[in-house]
């Protein structure tokens, strides 16, 4: 199944050649979870702060479906 992914801030380094927040497609086996996607992208789970699936905050064990749009954010600092 194909998932549209957007990586934000420093996570763009896990998909070289893609600017932060620019969507790209990932092909995953049916029945995959958000955690499976993060592992597929080789992002350490400990670095993930917030994930959105179709504009809703979700836990890592949520199942994904064909055509879902996922945003993955690291902790954000600033002041």
mmCIF file of the N, C-alpha and C atoms, coordinates in Angstrom:
data_MODEL
# 
_entry.id   MODEL 
# 
loop_
_atom_site.group_PDB 
_atom_site.id 
_atom_site.type_symbol 
_atom_site.label_atom_id 
_atom_site.label_alt_id 
_atom_site.label_comp_id 
_atom_site.label_asym_id 
_atom_site.label_entity_id 
_atom_site.label_seq_id 
_atom_site.pdbx_PDB_ins_code 
_atom_site.Cartn_x 
_atom_site.Cartn_y 
_atom_site.Cartn_z 
_atom_site.occupancy 
_atom_site.B_iso_or_equiv 
_atom_site.pdbx_formal_charge 
_atom_site.auth_seq_id 
_atom_site.auth_comp_id 
_atom_site.auth_asym_id 
_atom_site.auth_atom_id 
_atom_site.pdbx_PDB_model_num 
ATOM 1   N N  . UNK A 1 1  ? 0.848  -1.180 0.000  1.00 0.00 ? 1  UNK A N  1 
ATOM 2   C CA . UNK A 1 1  ? 0.000  0.000  0.000  1.00 0.00 ? 1  UNK A CA 1 
ATOM 3   C C  . UNK A 1 1  ? 0.888  1.236  0.000  1.00 0.00 ? 1  UNK A C  1 
ATOM 4   N N  . UNK A 1 2  ? 0.409  2.282  -0.622 1.00 0.00 ? 2  UNK A N  1 
ATOM 5   C CA . UNK A 1 2  ? 1.171  3.519  -0.730 1.00 0.00 ? 2  UNK A CA 1 
ATOM 6   C C  . UNK A 1 2  ? 0.691  4.529  0.302  1.00 0.00 ? 2  UNK A C  1 
ATOM 7   N N  . UNK A 1 3  ? 1.673  5.112  1.013  1.00 0.00 ? 3  UNK A N  1 
ATOM 8   C CA . UNK A 1 3  ? 1.432  6.106  2.055  1.00 0.00 ? 3  UNK A CA 1 
ATOM 9   C C  . UNK A 1 3  ? 2.166  7.376  1.647  1.00 0.00 ? 3  UNK A C  1 
ATOM 10  N N  . UNK A 1 4  ? 1.535  8.532  1.831  1.00 0.00 ? 4  UNK A N  1 
ATOM 11  C CA . UNK A 1 4  ? 2.201  9.805  1.584  1.00 0.00 ? 4  UNK A CA 1 
ATOM 12  C C  . UNK A 1 4  ? 2.794  10.289 2.909  1.00 0.00 ? 4  UNK A C  1 
ATOM 13  N N  . UNK A 1 5  ? 4.086  10.613 2.910  1.00 0.00 ? 5  UNK A N  1 
ATOM 14  C CA . UNK A 1 5  ? 4.803  10.961 4.140  1.00 0.00 ? 5  UNK A CA 1 
ATOM 15  C C  . UNK A 1 5  ? 5.409  12.358 4.022  1.00 0.00 ? 5  UNK A C  1 
ATOM 16  N N  . UNK A 1 6  ? 5.334  13.100 5.135  1.00 0.00 ? 6  UNK A N  1 
ATOM 17  C CA . UNK A 1 6  ? 6.032  14.377 5.256  1.00 0.00 ? 6  UNK A CA 1 
ATOM 18  C C  . UNK A 1 6  ? 6.881  14.306 6.518  1.00 0.00 ? 6  UNK A C  1 
ATOM 19  N N  . UNK A 1 7  ? 8.176  14.548 6.360  1.00 0.00 ? 7  UNK A N  1 
ATOM 20  C CA . UNK A 1 7  ? 9.093  14.591 7.493  1.00 0.00 ? 7  UNK A CA 1 
ATOM 21  C C  . UNK A 1 7  ? 9.410  16.051 7.781  1.00 0.00 ? 7  UNK A C  1 
ATOM 22  N N  . UNK A 1 8  ? 9.357  16.437 9.047  1.00 0.00 ? 8  UNK A N  1 
ATOM 23  C CA . UNK A 1 8  ? 9.541  17.826 9.410  1.00 0.00 ? 8  UNK A CA 1 
ATOM 24  C C  . UNK A 1 8  ? 10.848 18.057 10.156 1.00 0.00 ? 8  UNK A C  1 
ATOM 25  N N  . UNK A 1 9  ? 11.309 19.312 10.071 1.00 0.00 ? 9  UNK A N  1 
ATOM 26  C CA . UNK A 1 9  ? 12.520 19.779 10.749 1.00 0.00 ? 9  UNK A CA 1 
ATOM 27  C C  . UNK A 1 9  ? 13.712 18.885 10.403 1.00 0.00 ? 9  UNK A C  1 
ATOM 28  N N  . UNK A 1 10 ? 14.410 18.411 11.411 1.00 0.00 ? 10 UNK A N  1 
ATOM 29  C CA . UNK A 1 10 ? 15.639 17.642 11.184 1.00 0.00 ? 10 UNK A CA 1 
ATOM 30  C C  . UNK A 1 10 ? 15.383 16.257 10.604 1.00 0.00 ? 10 UNK A C  1 
ATOM 31  N N  . UNK A 1 11 ? 14.144 15.794 10.589 1.00 0.00 ? 11 UNK A N  1 
ATOM 32  C CA . UNK A 1 11 ? 13.856 14.455 10.062 1.00 0.00 ? 11 UNK A CA 1 
ATOM 33  C C  . UNK A 1 11 ? 14.009 14.359 8.548  1.00 0.00 ? 11 UNK A C  1 
ATOM 34  N N  . UNK A 1 12 ? 14.127 15.476 7.859  1.00 0.00 ? 12 UNK A N  1 
ATOM 35  C CA . UNK A 1 12 ? 14.315 15.411 6.410  1.00 0.00 ? 12 UNK A CA 1 
ATOM 36  C C  . UNK A 1 12 ? 15.595 14.649 6.059  1.00 0.00 ? 12 UNK A C  1 
ATOM 37  N N  . UNK A 1 13 ? 16.518 14.534 6.994  1.00 0.00 ? 13 UNK A N  1 
ATOM 38  C CA . UNK A 1 13 ? 17.764 13.784 6.735  1.00 0.00 ? 13 UNK A CA 1 
ATOM 39  C C  . UNK A 1 13 ? 17.504 12.289 6.534  1.00 0.00 ? 13 UNK A C  1 
ATOM 40  N N  . UNK A 1 14 ? 16.339 11.801 6.933  1.00 0.00 ? 14 UNK A N  1 
ATOM 41  C CA . UNK A 1 14 ? 16.006 10.383 6.754  1.00 0.00 ? 14 UNK A CA 1 
ATOM 42  C C  . UNK A 1 14 ? 15.429 10.090 5.365  1.00 0.00 ? 14 UNK A C  1 
ATOM 43  N N  . UNK A 1 15 ? 15.260 11.121 4.564  1.00 0.00 ? 15 UNK A N  1 
ATOM 44  C CA . UNK A 1 15 ? 14.879 10.935 3.160  1.00 0.00 ? 15 UNK A CA 1 
ATOM 45  C C  . UNK A 1 15 ? 15.652 11.972 2.351  1.00 0.00 ? 15 UNK A C  1 
ATOM 46  N N  . UNK A 1 16 ? 16.943 11.707 2.111  1.00 0.00 ? 16 UNK A N  1 
ATOM 47  C CA . UNK A 1 16 ? 17.804 12.678 1.426  1.00 0.00 ? 16 UNK A CA 1 
ATOM 48  C C  . UNK A 1 16 ? 17.214 13.134 0.097  1.00 0.00 ? 16 UNK A C  1 
ATOM 49  N N  . UNK A 1 17 ? 17.423 14.401 -0.193 1.00 0.00 ? 17 UNK A N  1 
ATOM 50  C CA . UNK A 1 17 ? 16.919 14.970 -1.434 1.00 0.00 ? 17 UNK A CA 1 
ATOM 51  C C  . UNK A 1 17 ? 15.521 15.533 -1.309 1.00 0.00 ? 17 UNK A C  1 
ATOM 52  N N  . UNK A 1 18 ? 14.910 15.393 -0.137 1.00 0.00 ? 18 UNK A N  1 
ATOM 53  C CA . UNK A 1 18 ? 13.564 15.916 0.099  1.00 0.00 ? 18 UNK A CA 1 
ATOM 54  C C  . UNK A 1 18 ? 13.645 17.026 1.139  1.00 0.00 ? 18 UNK A C  1 
ATOM 55  N N  . UNK A 1 19 ? 13.083 18.178 0.828  1.00 0.00 ? 19 UNK A N  1 
ATOM 56  C CA . UNK A 1 19 ? 13.040 19.270 1.793  1.00 0.00 ? 19 UNK A CA 1 
ATOM 57  C C  . UNK A 1 19 ? 12.043 18.951 2.894  1.00 0.00 ? 19 UNK A C  1 
ATOM 58  N N  . UNK A 1 20 ? 12.300 19.478 4.083  1.00 0.00 ? 20 UNK A N  1 
ATOM 59  C CA . UNK A 1 20 ? 11.386 19.262 5.209  1.00 0.00 ? 20 UNK A CA 1 
ATOM 60  C C  . UNK A 1 20 ? 9.970  19.676 4.827  1.00 0.00 ? 20 UNK A C  1 
ATOM 61  N N  . UNK A 1 21 ? 9.005  18.820 5.125  1.00 0.00 ? 21 UNK A N  1 
ATOM 62  C CA . UNK A 1 21 ? 7.605  19.100 4.863  1.00 0.00 ? 21 UNK A CA 1 
ATOM 63  C C  . UNK A 1 21 ? 7.146  18.797 3.444  1.00 0.00 ? 21 UNK A C  1 
ATOM 64  N N  . UNK A 1 22 ? 8.070  18.336 2.589  1.00 0.00 ? 22 UNK A N  1 
ATOM 65  C CA . UNK A 1 22 ? 7.712  17.990 1.218  1.00 0.00 ? 22 UNK A CA 1 
ATOM 66  C C  . UNK A 1 22 ? 7.254  16.536 1.180  1.00 0.00 ? 22 UNK A C  1 
ATOM 67  N N  . UNK A 1 23 ? 6.075  16.269 0.626  1.00 0.00 ? 23 UNK A N  1 
ATOM 68  C CA . UNK A 1 23 ? 5.572  14.889 0.635  1.00 0.00 ? 23 UNK A CA 1 
ATOM 69  C C  . UNK A 1 23 ? 6.334  13.975 -0.324 1.00 0.00 ? 23 UNK A C  1 
ATOM 70  N N  . UNK A 1 24 ? 6.441  12.717 0.081  1.00 0.00 ? 24 UNK A N  1 
ATOM 71  C CA . UNK A 1 24 ? 6.974  11.666 -0.773 1.00 0.00 ? 24 UNK A CA 1 
ATOM 72  C C  . UNK A 1 24 ? 6.198  10.397 -0.467 1.00 0.00 ? 24 UNK A C  1 
ATOM 73  N N  . UNK A 1 25 ? 6.260  9.441  -1.367 1.00 0.00 ? 25 UNK A N  1 
ATOM 74  C CA . UNK A 1 25 ? 5.472  8.226  -1.234 1.00 0.00 ? 25 UNK A CA 1 
ATOM 75  C C  . UNK A 1 25 ? 6.329  7.074  -0.730 1.00 0.00 ? 25 UNK A C  1 
ATOM 76  N N  . UNK A 1 26 ? 5.750  6.274  0.152  1.00 0.00 ? 26 UNK A N  1 
ATOM 77  C CA . UNK A 1 26 ? 6.396  5.065  0.674  1.00 0.00 ? 26 UNK A CA 1 
ATOM 78  C C  . UNK A 1 26 ? 5.447  3.900  0.426  1.00 0.00 ? 26 UNK A C  1 
ATOM 79  N N  . UNK A 1 27 ? 5.997  2.793  -0.033 1.00 0.00 ? 27 UNK A N  1 
ATOM 80  C CA . UNK A 1 27 ? 5.207  1.582  -0.274 1.00 0.00 ? 27 UNK A CA 1 
ATOM 81  C C  . UNK A 1 27 ? 5.455  0.619  0.888  1.00 0.00 ? 27 UNK A C  1 
ATOM 82  N N  . UNK A 1 28 ? 4.389  0.262  1.610  1.00 0.00 ? 28 UNK A N  1 
ATOM 83  C CA . UNK A 1 28 ? 4.477  -0.630 2.769  1.00 0.00 ? 28 UNK A CA 1 
ATOM 84  C C  . UNK A 1 28 ? 3.547  -1.823 2.572  1.00 0.00 ? 28 UNK A C  1 
ATOM 85  N N  . UNK A 1 29 ? 3.831  -2.929 3.249  1.00 0.00 ? 29 UNK A N  1 
ATOM 86  C CA . UNK A 1 29 ? 2.907  -4.070 3.191  1.00 0.00 ? 29 UNK A CA 1 
ATOM 87  C C  . UNK A 1 29 ? 1.562  -3.725 3.833  1.00 0.00 ? 29 UNK A C  1 
ATOM 88  N N  . UNK A 1 30 ? 0.493  -4.313 3.339  1.00 0.00 ? 30 UNK A N  1 
ATOM 89  C CA . UNK A 1 30 ? -0.829 -4.131 3.945  1.00 0.00 ? 30 UNK A CA 1 
ATOM 90  C C  . UNK A 1 30 ? -0.765 -4.537 5.411  1.00 0.00 ? 30 UNK A C  1 
ATOM 91  N N  . UNK A 1 31 ? -1.474 -3.808 6.250  1.00 0.00 ? 31 UNK A N  1 
ATOM 92  C CA . UNK A 1 31 ? -1.500 -4.109 7.677  1.00 0.00 ? 31 UNK A CA 1 
ATOM 93  C C  . UNK A 1 31 ? -0.394 -3.422 8.471  1.00 0.00 ? 31 UNK A C  1 
ATOM 94  N N  . UNK A 1 32 ? 0.408  -2.586 7.812  1.00 0.00 ? 32 UNK A N  1 
ATOM 95  C CA . UNK A 1 32 ? 1.501  -1.897 8.505  1.00 0.00 ? 32 UNK A CA 1 
ATOM 96  C C  . UNK A 1 32 ? 0.960  -0.841 9.462  1.00 0.00 ? 32 UNK A C  1 
ATOM 97  N N  . UNK A 1 33 ? 1.743  -0.563 10.485 1.00 0.00 ? 33 UNK A N  1 
ATOM 98  C CA . UNK A 1 33 ? 1.397  0.457  11.468 1.00 0.00 ? 33 UNK A CA 1 
ATOM 99  C C  . UNK A 1 33 ? 2.304  1.670  11.288 1.00 0.00 ? 33 UNK A C  1 
ATOM 100 N N  . UNK A 1 34 ? 1.992  2.717  12.018 1.00 0.00 ? 34 UNK A N  1 
ATOM 101 C CA . UNK A 1 34 ? 2.837  3.903  12.029 1.00 0.00 ? 34 UNK A CA 1 
ATOM 102 C C  . UNK A 1 34 ? 4.243  3.531  12.512 1.00 0.00 ? 34 UNK A C  1 
ATOM 103 N N  . UNK A 1 35 ? 4.333  2.666  13.486 1.00 0.00 ? 35 UNK A N  1 
ATOM 104 C CA . UNK A 1 35 ? 5.631  2.198  13.984 1.00 0.00 ? 35 UNK A CA 1 
ATOM 105 C C  . UNK A 1 35 ? 6.420  1.499  12.865 1.00 0.00 ? 35 UNK A C  1 
ATOM 106 N N  . UNK A 1 36 ? 5.732  0.688  12.050 1.00 0.00 ? 36 UNK A N  1 
ATOM 107 C CA . UNK A 1 36 ? 6.389  0.017  10.924 1.00 0.00 ? 36 UNK A CA 1 
ATOM 108 C C  . UNK A 1 36 ? 6.956  1.039  9.945  1.00 0.00 ? 36 UNK A C  1 
ATOM 109 N N  . UNK A 1 37 ? 6.203  2.102  9.682  1.00 0.00 ? 37 UNK A N  1 
ATOM 110 C CA . UNK A 1 37 ? 6.670  3.149  8.781  1.00 0.00 ? 37 UNK A CA 1 
ATOM 111 C C  . UNK A 1 37 ? 7.926  3.812  9.328  1.00 0.00 ? 37 UNK A C  1 
ATOM 112 N N  . UNK A 1 38 ? 7.904  4.158  10.609 1.00 0.00 ? 38 UNK A N  1 
ATOM 113 C CA . UNK A 1 38 ? 9.057  4.809  11.235 1.00 0.00 ? 38 UNK A CA 1 
ATOM 114 C C  . UNK A 1 38 ? 10.282 3.894  11.166 1.00 0.00 ? 38 UNK A C  1 
ATOM 115 N N  . UNK A 1 39 ? 10.089 2.617  11.428 1.00 0.00 ? 39 UNK A N  1 
ATOM 116 C CA . UNK A 1 39 ? 11.199 1.666  11.330 1.00 0.00 ? 39 UNK A CA 1 
ATOM 117 C C  . UNK A 1 39 ? 11.679 1.528  9.887  1.00 0.00 ? 39 UNK A C  1 
ATOM 118 N N  . UNK A 1 40 ? 10.757 1.521  8.930  1.00 0.00 ? 40 UNK A N  1 
ATOM 119 C CA . UNK A 1 40 ? 11.113 1.439  7.505  1.00 0.00 ? 40 UNK A CA 1 
ATOM 120 C C  . UNK A 1 40 ? 11.992 2.626  7.100  1.00 0.00 ? 40 UNK A C  1 
ATOM 121 N N  . UNK A 1 41 ? 11.683 3.804  7.637  1.00 0.00 ? 41 UNK A N  1 
ATOM 122 C CA . UNK A 1 41 ? 12.449 5.019  7.330  1.00 0.00 ? 41 UNK A CA 1 
ATOM 123 C C  . UNK A 1 41 ? 13.731 5.117  8.151  1.00 0.00 ? 41 UNK A C  1 
ATOM 124 N N  . UNK A 1 42 ? 13.928 4.169  9.070  1.00 0.00 ? 42 UNK A N  1 
ATOM 125 C CA . UNK A 1 42 ? 15.101 4.111  9.945  1.00 0.00 ? 42 UNK A CA 1 
ATOM 126 C C  . UNK A 1 42 ? 15.221 5.347  10.840 1.00 0.00 ? 42 UNK A C  1 
ATOM 127 N N  . UNK A 1 43 ? 14.067 5.826  11.303 1.00 0.00 ? 43 UNK A N  1 
ATOM 128 C CA . UNK A 1 43 ? 14.035 6.919  12.277 1.00 0.00 ? 43 UNK A CA 1 
ATOM 129 C C  . UNK A 1 43 ? 13.980 6.297  13.666 1.00 0.00 ? 43 UNK A C  1 
ATOM 130 N N  . UNK A 1 44 ? 14.902 6.640  14.562 1.00 0.00 ? 44 UNK A N  1 
ATOM 131 C CA . UNK A 1 44 ? 14.835 6.091  15.922 1.00 0.00 ? 44 UNK A CA 1 
ATOM 132 C C  . UNK A 1 44 ? 13.544 6.532  16.625 1.00 0.00 ? 44 UNK A C  1 
ATOM 133 N N  . UNK A 1 45 ? 12.801 5.568  17.138 1.00 0.00 ? 45 UNK A N  1 
ATOM 134 C CA . UNK A 1 45 ? 11.534 5.889  17.812 1.00 0.00 ? 45 UNK A CA 1 
ATOM 135 C C  . UNK A 1 45 ? 11.715 6.905  18.927 1.00 0.00 ? 45 UNK A C  1 
ATOM 136 N N  . UNK A 1 46 ? 12.861 6.850  19.598 1.00 0.00 ? 46 UNK A N  1 
ATOM 137 C CA . UNK A 1 46 ? 13.110 7.764  20.714 1.00 0.00 ? 46 UNK A CA 1 
ATOM 138 C C  . UNK A 1 46 ? 13.200 9.219  20.258 1.00 0.00 ? 46 UNK A C  1 
ATOM 139 N N  . UNK A 1 47 ? 13.404 9.455  18.957 1.00 0.00 ? 47 UNK A N  1 
ATOM 140 C CA . UNK A 1 47 ? 13.488 10.817 18.425 1.00 0.00 ? 47 UNK A CA 1 
ATOM 141 C C  . UNK A 1 47 ? 12.139 11.348 17.945 1.00 0.00 ? 47 UNK A C  1 
ATOM 142 N N  . UNK A 1 48 ? 11.123 10.494 17.869 1.00 0.00 ? 48 UNK A N  1 
ATOM 143 C CA . UNK A 1 48 ? 9.817  10.903 17.358 1.00 0.00 ? 48 UNK A CA 1 
ATOM 144 C C  . UNK A 1 48 ? 8.999  11.527 18.487 1.00 0.00 ? 48 UNK A C  1 
ATOM 145 N N  . UNK A 1 49 ? 8.530  12.757 18.256 1.00 0.00 ? 49 UNK A N  1 
ATOM 146 C CA . UNK A 1 49 ? 7.732  13.442 19.263 1.00 0.00 ? 49 UNK A CA 1 
ATOM 147 C C  . UNK A 1 49 ? 6.232  13.349 18.957 1.00 0.00 ? 49 UNK A C  1 
ATOM 148 N N  . UNK A 1 50 ? 5.836  13.670 17.715 1.00 0.00 ? 50 UNK A N  1 
ATOM 149 C CA . UNK A 1 50 ? 4.426  13.693 17.339 1.00 0.00 ? 50 UNK A CA 1 
ATOM 150 C C  . UNK A 1 50 ? 4.268  13.136 15.930 1.00 0.00 ? 50 UNK A C  1 
ATOM 151 N N  . UNK A 1 51 ? 3.206  12.349 15.737 1.00 0.00 ? 51 UNK A N  1 
ATOM 152 C CA . UNK A 1 51 ? 2.858  11.842 14.408 1.00 0.00 ? 51 UNK A CA 1 
ATOM 153 C C  . UNK A 1 51 ? 1.402  12.146 14.127 1.00 0.00 ? 51 UNK A C  1 
ATOM 154 N N  . UNK A 1 52 ? 1.154  12.571 12.905 1.00 0.00 ? 52 UNK A N  1 
ATOM 155 C CA . UNK A 1 52 ? -0.198 12.814 12.440 1.00 0.00 ? 52 UNK A CA 1 
ATOM 156 C C  . UNK A 1 52 ? -0.516 11.827 11.330 1.00 0.00 ? 52 UNK A C  1 
ATOM 157 N N  . UNK A 1 53 ? -1.705 11.284 11.333 1.00 0.00 ? 53 UNK A N  1 
ATOM 158 C CA . UNK A 1 53 ? -2.216 10.487 10.228 1.00 0.00 ? 53 UNK A CA 1 
ATOM 159 C C  . UNK A 1 53 ? -3.511 11.152 9.793  1.00 0.00 ? 53 UNK A C  1 
ATOM 160 N N  . UNK A 1 54 ? -3.532 11.612 8.557  1.00 0.00 ? 54 UNK A N  1 
ATOM 161 C CA . UNK A 1 54 ? -4.692 12.333 8.026  1.00 0.00 ? 54 UNK A CA 1 
ATOM 162 C C  . UNK A 1 54 ? -5.100 13.482 8.955  1.00 0.00 ? 54 UNK A C  1 
ATOM 163 N N  . UNK A 1 55 ? -4.092 14.259 9.378  1.00 0.00 ? 55 UNK A N  1 
ATOM 164 C CA . UNK A 1 55 ? -4.272 15.475 10.182 1.00 0.00 ? 55 UNK A CA 1 
ATOM 165 C C  . UNK A 1 55 ? -4.742 15.219 11.617 1.00 0.00 ? 55 UNK A C  1 
ATOM 166 N N  . UNK A 1 56 ? -4.617 13.983 12.105 1.00 0.00 ? 56 UNK A N  1 
ATOM 167 C CA . UNK A 1 56 ? -4.992 13.670 13.495 1.00 0.00 ? 56 UNK A CA 1 
ATOM 168 C C  . UNK A 1 56 ? -3.796 13.049 14.207 1.00 0.00 ? 56 UNK A C  1 
ATOM 169 N N  . UNK A 1 57 ? -3.512 13.517 15.416 1.00 0.00 ? 57 UNK A N  1 
ATOM 170 C CA . UNK A 1 57 ? -2.416 12.942 16.198 1.00 0.00 ? 57 UNK A CA 1 
ATOM 171 C C  . UNK A 1 57 ? -2.735 11.483 16.486 1.00 0.00 ? 57 UNK A C  1 
ATOM 172 N N  . UNK A 1 58 ? -1.746 10.617 16.286 1.00 0.00 ? 58 UNK A N  1 
ATOM 173 C CA . UNK A 1 58 ? -1.944 9.183  16.478 1.00 0.00 ? 58 UNK A CA 1 
ATOM 174 C C  . UNK A 1 58 ? -0.773 8.571  17.245 1.00 0.00 ? 58 UNK A C  1 
ATOM 175 N N  . UNK A 1 59 ? -1.065 7.458  17.911 1.00 0.00 ? 59 UNK A N  1 
ATOM 176 C CA . UNK A 1 59 ? -0.037 6.663  18.575 1.00 0.00 ? 59 UNK A CA 1 
ATOM 177 C C  . UNK A 1 59 ? 0.666  5.798  17.536 1.00 0.00 ? 59 UNK A C  1 
ATOM 178 N N  . UNK A 1 60 ? 1.846  5.304  17.874 1.00 0.00 ? 60 UNK A N  1 
ATOM 179 C CA . UNK A 1 60 ? 2.658  4.540  16.924 1.00 0.00 ? 60 UNK A CA 1 
ATOM 180 C C  . UNK A 1 60 ? 2.045  3.206  16.514 1.00 0.00 ? 60 UNK A C  1 
ATOM 181 N N  . UNK A 1 61 ? 1.118  2.679  17.288 1.00 0.00 ? 61 UNK A N  1 
ATOM 182 C CA . UNK A 1 61 ? 0.534  1.374  16.960 1.00 0.00 ? 61 UNK A CA 1 
ATOM 183 C C  . UNK A 1 61 ? -0.707 1.462  16.070 1.00 0.00 ? 61 UNK A C  1 
ATOM 184 N N  . UNK A 1 62 ? -1.062 2.659  15.635 1.00 0.00 ? 62 UNK A N  1 
ATOM 185 C CA . UNK A 1 62 ? -2.242 2.804  14.772 1.00 0.00 ? 62 UNK A CA 1 
ATOM 186 C C  . UNK A 1 62 ? -1.954 2.175  13.402 1.00 0.00 ? 62 UNK A C  1 
ATOM 187 N N  . UNK A 1 63 ? -2.958 1.492  12.871 1.00 0.00 ? 63 UNK A N  1 
ATOM 188 C CA . UNK A 1 63 ? -2.826 0.884  11.553 1.00 0.00 ? 63 UNK A CA 1 
ATOM 189 C C  . UNK A 1 63 ? -2.932 1.931  10.452 1.00 0.00 ? 63 UNK A C  1 
ATOM 190 N N  . UNK A 1 64 ? -2.190 1.713  9.379  1.00 0.00 ? 64 UNK A N  1 
ATOM 191 C CA . UNK A 1 64 ? -2.226 2.612  8.235  1.00 0.00 ? 64 UNK A CA 1 
ATOM 192 C C  . UNK A 1 64 ? -3.027 1.982  7.104  1.00 0.00 ? 64 UNK A C  1 
ATOM 193 N N  . UNK A 1 65 ? -3.577 2.837  6.252  1.00 0.00 ? 65 UNK A N  1 
ATOM 194 C CA . UNK A 1 65 ? -4.372 2.396  5.107  1.00 0.00 ? 65 UNK A CA 1 
ATOM 195 C C  . UNK A 1 65 ? -3.845 3.047  3.836  1.00 0.00 ? 65 UNK A C  1 
ATOM 196 N N  . UNK A 1 66 ? -4.116 2.404  2.729  1.00 0.00 ? 66 UNK A N  1 
ATOM 197 C CA . UNK A 1 66 ? -3.753 2.935  1.413  1.00 0.00 ? 66 UNK A CA 1 
ATOM 198 C C  . UNK A 1 66 ? -4.173 4.402  1.309  1.00 0.00 ? 66 UNK A C  1 
ATOM 199 N N  . UNK A 1 67 ? -3.236 5.254  0.896  1.00 0.00 ? 67 UNK A N  1 
ATOM 200 C CA . UNK A 1 67 ? -3.541 6.663  0.673  1.00 0.00 ? 67 UNK A CA 1 
ATOM 201 C C  . UNK A 1 67 ? -3.453 7.557  1.891  1.00 0.00 ? 67 UNK A C  1 
ATOM 202 N N  . UNK A 1 68 ? -3.157 6.999  3.079  1.00 0.00 ? 68 UNK A N  1 
ATOM 203 C CA . UNK A 1 68 ? -3.024 7.838  4.269  1.00 0.00 ? 68 UNK A CA 1 
ATOM 204 C C  . UNK A 1 68 ? -1.912 8.859  4.071  1.00 0.00 ? 68 UNK A C  1 
ATOM 205 N N  . UNK A 1 69 ? -2.072 10.002 4.729  1.00 0.00 ? 69 UNK A N  1 
ATOM 206 C CA . UNK A 1 69 ? -1.053 11.041 4.734  1.00 0.00 ? 69 UNK A CA 1 
ATOM 207 C C  . UNK A 1 69 ? -0.508 11.157 6.149  1.00 0.00 ? 69 UNK A C  1 
ATOM 208 N N  . UNK A 1 70 ? 0.810  10.987 6.277  1.00 0.00 ? 70 UNK A N  1 
ATOM 209 C CA . UNK A 1 70 ? 1.470  10.924 7.579  1.00 0.00 ? 70 UNK A CA 1 
ATOM 210 C C  . UNK A 1 70 ? 2.470  12.068 7.706  1.00 0.00 ? 70 UNK A C  1 
ATOM 211 N N  . UNK A 1 71 ? 2.444  12.741 8.846  1.00 0.00 ? 71 UNK A N  1 
ATOM 212 C CA . UNK A 1 71 ? 3.456  13.753 9.188  1.00 0.00 ? 71 UNK A CA 1 
ATOM 213 C C  . UNK A 1 71 ? 4.184  13.298 10.437 1.00 0.00 ? 71 UNK A C  1 
ATOM 214 N N  . UNK A 1 72 ? 5.516  13.369 10.414 1.00 0.00 ? 72 UNK A N  1 
ATOM 215 C CA . UNK A 1 72 ? 6.324  12.909 11.538 1.00 0.00 ? 72 UNK A CA 1 
ATOM 216 C C  . UNK A 1 72 ? 7.213  14.074 11.991 1.00 0.00 ? 72 UNK A C  1 
ATOM 217 N N  . UNK A 1 73 ? 7.145  14.378 13.297 1.00 0.00 ? 73 UNK A N  1 
ATOM 218 C CA . UNK A 1 73 ? 7.863  15.521 13.860 1.00 0.00 ? 73 UNK A CA 1 
ATOM 219 C C  . UNK A 1 73 ? 8.829  15.085 14.965 1.00 0.00 ? 73 UNK A C  1 
ATOM 220 N N  . UNK A 1 74 ? 10.025 15.685 14.989 1.00 0.00 ? 74 UNK A N  1 
ATOM 221 C CA . UNK A 1 74 ? 10.921 15.507 16.131 1.00 0.00 ? 74 UNK A CA 1 
ATOM 222 C C  . UNK A 1 74 ? 10.534 16.523 17.209 1.00 0.00 ? 74 UNK A C  1 
ATOM 223 N N  . UNK A 1 75 ? 11.149 16.444 18.399 1.00 0.00 ? 75 UNK A N  1 
ATOM 224 C CA . UNK A 1 75 ? 10.933 17.511 19.378 1.00 0.00 ? 75 UNK A CA 1 
ATOM 225 C C  . UNK A 1 75 ? 11.413 18.833 18.763 1.00 0.00 ? 75 UNK A C  1 
ATOM 226 N N  . UNK A 1 76 ? 10.683 19.904 19.005 1.00 0.00 ? 76 UNK A N  1 
ATOM 227 C CA . UNK A 1 76 ? 11.036 21.190 18.433 1.00 0.00 ? 76 UNK A CA 1 
ATOM 228 C C  . UNK A 1 76 ? 11.430 22.124 19.562 1.00 0.00 ? 76 UNK A C  1 
ATOM 229 N N  . UNK A 1 77 ? 12.558 22.789 19.395 1.00 0.00 ? 77 UNK A N  1 
ATOM 230 C CA . UNK A 1 77 ? 13.030 23.735 20.405 1.00 0.00 ? 77 UNK A CA 1 
ATOM 231 C C  . UNK A 1 77 ? 12.964 25.140 19.855 1.00 0.00 ? 77 UNK A C  1 
ATOM 232 N N  . UNK A 1 78 ? 13.155 26.061 20.700 1.00 0.00 ? 78 UNK A N  1 
ATOM 233 C CA . UNK A 1 78 ? 13.158 27.450 20.267 1.00 0.00 ? 78 UNK A CA 1 
ATOM 234 C C  . UNK A 1 78 ? 12.791 28.348 21.417 1.00 0.00 ? 78 UNK A C  1 
ATOM 235 N N  . UNK A 1 79 ? 12.810 29.590 21.194 1.00 0.00 ? 79 UNK A N  1 
ATOM 236 C CA . UNK A 1 79 ? 12.490 30.468 22.283 1.00 0.00 ? 79 UNK A CA 1 
ATOM 237 C C  . UNK A 1 79 ? 12.260 31.795 21.833 1.00 0.00 ? 79 UNK A C  1 
# 
